[in-house]
Amino acid sequence: MLLFHAVAILAASPLLQRPRVPRSILVISLSAWRCGAVLLSAGIAMRAVAGHHLFPMAAPIGGFAMITGWLALATAATVSAFRKH
């Protein structure tokens, strides 16, 4: 999960420089990926290594945040496609 989303963050970051892409939605997407990946991975790792949770619902919240990031990216792409030059 971390490796896949790290590549996604690196690939989507240059889109911040494009004028047609809605910057605020893209920032939400990148932030959701970053926070979600940390929460999901830390929650799973703590459970596997230490035997207890990072905090209750950390992994599901992280997964939901990453899904939200992908939906925000799709929204940014849709808005960008319909914007005029």
Residue pairs with C-beta under 8 A, 6 or more apart in sequence:
1 37
1 40
1 41
1 66
2 37
2 41
5 33
5 34
5 36
5 37
5 66
5 69
6 37
8 33
9 30
9 33
9 34
12 26
12 29
12 30
12 73
13 30
15 21
15 26
15 76
16 23
16 26
16 27
18 80
20 80
20 83
20 85
21 76
21 80
22 76
22 79
22 80
25 72
25 75
25 76
25 79
26 72
26 73
26 76
28 68
28 69
28 72
29 69
29 70
29 72
29 73
29 76
30 69
31 69
32 65
32 66
32 68
32 69
32 72
33 65
33 66
33 69
35 62
35 65
36 61
36 62
36 63
36 64
36 65
36 66
36 67
36 68
36 69
37 62
37 66
38 62
39 54
39 58
39 59
39 61
39 62
39 65
40 58
40 59
40 62
40 63
40 65
40 66
41 62
42 54
42 58
42 62
43 53
43 54
43 55
43 58
43 59
43 62
44 59
46 52
46 53
46 54
46 58
47 53
47 54
47 59
